[in-house]
Amino acid sequence: MNLYIVRHADAGDRQAWTGDDADRPLTDLGRRQARALAEALKRRGLVLDAIVSSPLVRTRQTAEELIPAASDGTGLRFSDLLAPDALKPRKLSKYLAGLGAASAAVVGHDPDLPAYLGWLLGVDPDNVHLEKGGAALVTFDDGPSKGDGRLAWAVTPEWFMTATPEPTGG
């Protein structure tokens, strides 16, 4: 299995947001980050069998941008296991394995997603960081499980946004 782990893109300052945190949307920068990641993955021939997101607005918006990267029109699923402070690595791994997907993306939050990445790789989660809008690819011979993952790559938005020029008017 190929598991793409994506931290939601920029949603601004949590302290400056006056509404319910679950409703905090992506900023314009966050939308550009999410679109650039999707485009970078698409250029590399990525095919997703499943996209699973936290139900919060900012993760949903990030995940929605990934749908065009999946050439088969993969739909978006939501899981409370990816909501903030809800991570249960074994349950999430069992859920993902149950999808029967050869290639899946999960979109979630800090610190849960980096902790899950560390768990999958068998490393101290304090040594794992994902930038807002960043992504990592972890590969498995079978489904995701503790310490069995192999990190293929990890990228920051700066990397794929530099590689994806903004469209110009005209």
TAWO-V90766 format. One record per residue. N is the residue number from 1. RES is the residue in one letter. OMEGA is omega in whole degrees, 0 to 359 (none if undefined). Layout:
N;RES;OMEGA
N;RES;OMEGA
This chain:
1;M;170
2;N;181
3;L;178
4;Y;182
5;I;187
6;V;172
7;R;181
8;H;181
9;A;187
10;D;178
11;A;178
12;G;183
13;D;180
14;R;182
15;Q;181
16;A;181
17;W;184
18;T;181
19;G;176
20;D;183
21;D;179
22;A;182
23;D;183
24;R;183
25;P;172
26;L;171
27;T;175
28;D;177
29;L;180
30;G;178
31;R;178
32;R;179
33;Q;182
34;A;178
35;R;181
36;A;177
37;L;179
38;A;181
39;E;179
40;A;179
41;L;179
42;K;179
43;R;181
44;R;175
45;G;180
46;L;171
47;V;179
48;L;174
49;D;181
50;A;172
51;I;182
52;V;185
53;S;164
54;S;180
55;P;182
56;L;187
57;V;185
58;R;177
59;T;177
60;R;181
61;Q;177
62;T;182
63;A;180
64;E;178
65;E;181
66;L;185
67;I;178
68;P;178
69;A;180
70;A;187
71;S;181
72;D;178
73;G;179
74;T;177
75;G;183
76;L;175
77;R;178
78;F;177
79;S;175
80;D;176
81;L;179
82;L;177
83;A;180
84;P;177
85;D;181
86;A;187
87;L;169
88;K;189
89;P;181
90;R;179
91;K;179
92;L;179
93;S;178
94;K;178
95;Y;181
96;L;179
97;A;180
98;G;178
99;L;181
100;G;183
101;A;173
102;A;183
103;S;182
104;A;174
105;A;172
106;V;181
107;V;184
108;G;193
109;H;170
110;D;7
111;P;186
112;D;184
113;L;174
114;P;177
115;A;177
116;Y;178
117;L;178
118;G;179
119;W;180
120;L;182
121;L;182
122;G;179
123;V;178
124;D;182
125;P;176
126;D;180
127;N;183
128;V;179
129;H;172
130;L;176
131;E;172
132;K;181
133;G;179
134;G;182
135;A;176
136;A;174
137;L;176
138;V;181
139;T;181
140;F;173
141;D;178
142;D;178
143;G;181
144;P;177
145;S;185
146;K;173
147;G;183
148;D;183
149;G;174
150;R;179
151;L;178
152;A;177
153;W;173
154;A;182
155;V;175
156;T;177
157;P;179
158;E;181
159;W;186
160;F;176
161;M;176
162;T;182
163;A;181
164;T;180
165;P;175
166;E;178
167;P;178
168;T;178
169;G;177
170;G;none
